[in-house]
């Protein structure tokens, strides 16, 4: 494993056969700016991926993860994504978006198409390619 890799923990949160996604801010210096992604983030030193995903979800949408499971690990040249999944047990309006431009419950059709509509921006935005693959894998299980 190379030392340049960043480890992140992300969560597939699902409700009514839809998946909660975050529209990333359109800032050029972040990965996948202006793309739909999964909530989560960097694993801090001394933190396990499971601890990181719980902390990140709480920080980003003020949601305390119910029981959750590991789905898999997706390493690339630069990032190792530790992927977890859990049901979303609250309504969208009960979440607090603290990071990103929008959030939405995205349908399997949108995931297959690789794009989804942002209510906040009033336009269709692309899904990050890695996130699309992760969700397609998840739906296929």
URHULIN-V501087 format. One record per residue. PHI is phi as a letter, one per 40 degrees, with the letter a starting at -180 (NA if undefined). D_CENTER is the distance of its C-alpha to the mean C-alpha in Angstrom with 1 decimal. Layout:
# URHULIN-V501087
PHI/D_CENTER, PHI/D_CENTER
This chain:
# URHULIN-V501087
NA/23.6, c/23.8, c/23.7, c/21.8, c/18.5, c/15.8, b/14.0, b/10.5, b/8.9, b/5.3, b/5.4, c/6.1, b/8.0, b/10.9, a/14.1, f/17.1, f/15.8, b/12.9, b/9.2, c/7.5, b/5.6, b/6.3, c/9.2, c/9.7, d/13.3, c/15.9, b/17.2, d/18.8, c/18.4, b/14.6, c/12.7, f/11.9, c/13.5, g/13.5, b/10.8, c/8.0, a/4.6, c/0.9, c/3.3, i/5.7, i/8.5, c/12.0, c/14.1, c/17.4, d/20.8, g/22.0, b/18.8, c/17.6, d/14.0, c/14.3, c/15.6, c/13.0, c/10.1, c/12.5, c/13.5, c/10.3, c/9.2, c/12.9, c/13.1, c/10.4, b/11.2, f/14.3, b/13.3, c/15.0, d/13.4, c/16.2, c/17.1, b/14.2, b/14.7, c/13.7, c/12.8, i/13.6, b/13.6, b/13.1, c/15.5, b/16.5, d/19.2, b/17.3, b/14.1, b/13.8, c/10.3, c/10.9, b/8.8, b/9.6, a/10.0, a/11.7, c/13.3, c/12.7, c/16.4, b/16.8, c/17.2, d/14.8, c/17.7, c/17.7, c/14.5, b/15.0, c/12.8, b/13.7, a/11.6, h/11.0, c/13.4, a/12.2, a/10.0, a/11.0, c/11.4, c/11.4, c/14.3, d/14.8, c/17.3, c/14.9, c/12.7, c/16.1, c/17.3, g/14.4, a/14.4, a/14.0, c/16.1, b/15.3, c/17.7, c/17.8, c/18.7, g/20.6, a/19.6, c/17.6, b/14.9, c/13.7, c/10.5, c/9.9, c/12.2, c/10.6, c/7.4, d/10.2, c/12.2, d/9.9, c/9.7, c/13.4, c/14.2, c/12.8, c/14.7, c/17.7, c/18.1
